[in-house]
Structure formats: C-alpha cells, structure tokens
Amino acid sequence: MDDPSDSYPEEIKEWKEALMNNDRAAAAAKIQEYLEKQDNIPLNIAVTGESGSGKSTFVNAIRGIKNSDVGAAPTGCVETTMEVTAYPHPNFPKVTFWDLPGIGTTRFPADKYLKHVKFERFDFFIIISADRFRENDVKLAQEIHKMKKKFYFVRSKIDHNIQDEKENQRDFNEETTLKRIRDYCIQGLQQQGFEAPQVFLVSSRKLHLYDFSLLHETLERELPAHKRNVLLLTVPNINREIINKKKEAFQANIKYKALLSAAVAGVPVPMLSTTVDLRMMVTVVQEYVLGFGLDQPSLQRLANSTGVPYENLHAVIKSPLALEKINVDLLLKVISQMTVTGVLMTAKEGSRFIPLFGIPIAMSLSFTATNNTLNVFLNSLAEDAQRVFEKALGLETLV
C-alpha cells in the first residue's frame, strides 16, 4: 500500500525520518517550520497608469475597502500618486499593492522608470487605463517584458461607459458595447506593436461584473504555485467560485495541521499535545475567518460598499466562530459541543498510559481529531461566506 505522505512536499517528508529515529519533537518542529514558511510568503503587486485612470480606486477595491476608508489610497481627478506607495492588504499584510506614479507624470523614460520604482520587488504589474492605452503604457509594458516580468492591461471604469451608452443609445446592447471597448483597446495596442494583447475590462465599483474574474484566473494560472493561494485569499468574495476555491485551498492544508498534531502527540509530555493543538487551531481558524471576510471590519466594509445594512449581513451568519475574536476559550466552548471531537481529545490524553501501544494510538487519535475539527470549522465558515455573499448581492432567490 502506498504511503500517503509520499504526496506531501519534500519538507514534510523529513518528518518520517525524524519519527523513524524516535525524535518526535524534531518531527513536530520540521512540520511547524514548513507551516510558518507557508504563512509568510510575500506577494507584491504593482499598479500603474496615467493620471485619472482609476489605479488608486482599483488598489482600494481589490483590498476590499472604499476610497473614503482609513488607509485607502488617495484618489482624485488629478494625479495623486507622485511616489511609490505601499498599501498592505488589511487582513493579509504580507500581500502588498503598490500604487505607482503614472509614467507620464514622472521625469523618467520607461527604462529608467522601472529602475526608479525598483521593479525587481514586484511579482507582476497591472497597467490601467480609463480610455485607450497610450504610448507611455506600451513603452512601459515593453520594458517590463524585457525584464522578464508579467504585466496585464486593465481597462477601468467600465460601469461608467455602460451607463453612458445606456443613456445615449436607443438600441443599447451591453455585450456589443463591451466588445467595442475591448476591440478599441486591443487595436490601439496592436498599432503600438503588440501582436496579441489581452485587455481585461473592469469596474472597481463592481468587481463581480465584467472581466475581474477572468483577470484573477489569469493571474492565478501564471503565478508560481507557491504564490497562488496567497493571491486567492486576498481576493474579495466576488462570486461563489472564489469562495469554493478558498475553501479548497484551506482544506488542502488541513492534512499538514493534522500531521503536526500527530507528531506533537508522540512527544511524551502530558497535555502538551492538547495545548499545541488549541493554539494551532486558533491561528488556523482566524485565517479562515479573515480569508472568508467574516471578521467584523471586513463585514462592515462589505456593508459600506454594497449598501446592504451590516445587521442584514450579520443575520445570515450561523457559525459561532464568525465575527468573534478567536481564542482558546472560544474554541474549547465550540469543541465541547462536538461530541466526537471531545471524546477523541480525551481518549488521546488517556491512551498515553497504555504500555507499548499508547503513543501510536495517541498520535492516530490526535490526527483524526484535528482533521475532523478543522473540517467542521471550515465547512461552517465557508457556508456563512456563501450566505453573506448572496445577501450582499441580493442573490438569495437564485439559490
């Protein structure tokens, strides 16, 4: 029979060697090191464009905040970004969106501009225009390409264009209008020397519409594997698929948390395993809450941006973990209502005293208890995220 740990990353396989040498503490340390490494992967996204293109609004929207919120990138009709400015994600500060001055507003040509903004720190560039892409945008993209970095053209303020067309055209058709805008941008880029450019049509005020989902899918596909989930967790819940992807990403990591739990359970120190498990679960569940936008600040920002009262969004939430400060006492209270988990945790501590077989039994019980508990927590929070999303967009009747 195949060893399931053979499918784990190389770092995780090292725990087998430590256990074979009866060094369970070393195994636990190696797994903990791997988990901490995964939680500290940085992602740096550069956003640039000409004055008035809407780049600062885009930076705010993708971070899930309004232009008027504290910590928002300043916006206005004139160029408000004169220096490179970092805007960390409010829930995941390792992810930073960098608002860059438009290349047309600086004294630097395209090649010098990239050195000025220290291009090497960015994972990719988003070049935004509210009309058609200009010569400066194209030159910048060409220089980024020379540096072997990825860049993406985003045509902003699409909602304004659609509204204007509705008011001015008797036979308005949204699909036709979107195609005309896209073709106009693509043709402009082709005239500047791009053979097959891709342009994403986006409304920062309505990320769930138009091409933002396609932009995210493209970024996800083209990012290195270890950074995909980092990006995913920061994306606002703009559709059900995003929520499901977040759930799948969280679920894929549960086995590593359970492995850590099992390794610690093998260390013959009374109550060490339960203490470590609870502390680890506090961190994990807090990440679930933040990733799904079920903390109070995120829910309030969603209420502000959608116009749906906070109380209405709050009313559809069922999990006792949402909107709460996650701590050991809260988890113990919730776990006490989960009969099977409580029994497994108690049995784990008691099994240590069984001669010869006690430690292996404790490790097995610990793995099962952690795996089951985190899955229950994750499922309940993912369901809440779906309900909040549906309420925010008035989609309850479609479910």
Secondary structure, 3 states (H helix, E strand, C coil): CCCHHHHCCHHHHHHHHHHHCCCHHHHHHHHHHHHHHHHCCCEEEEEEECCCCCHHHHHHHHCCCCCCCCCCCCCCCCCCCCCCEEEECCCCCCEEEEECCCHHHCCCCHHHHHHHCCHHHCCEEEEEECCCCCHHHHHHHHHHHHCCCEEEEEECCHHHHHHHHHHHCCCCCHHHHHHHHHHHHHHHHHHCCCCCCCEEECCCCCCCCCCHHHHHHHHHHHCCHHHHHHHHHHCCCCCHHHHHHHHHHHHHHHHHHHHHHHHHHCCCCCCHHHHHHHHHHHHHHHHHHHHCCCCHHHHHHHHHHHCCCHHHHHHCCCCCCCCCCCCHHHHHHHHCCCHHHHHHHHHHHHHCCCCCCHHHHHHHHHHHHHHHHHHHHHHHHHHHHHHHHHHHCCCHHHC
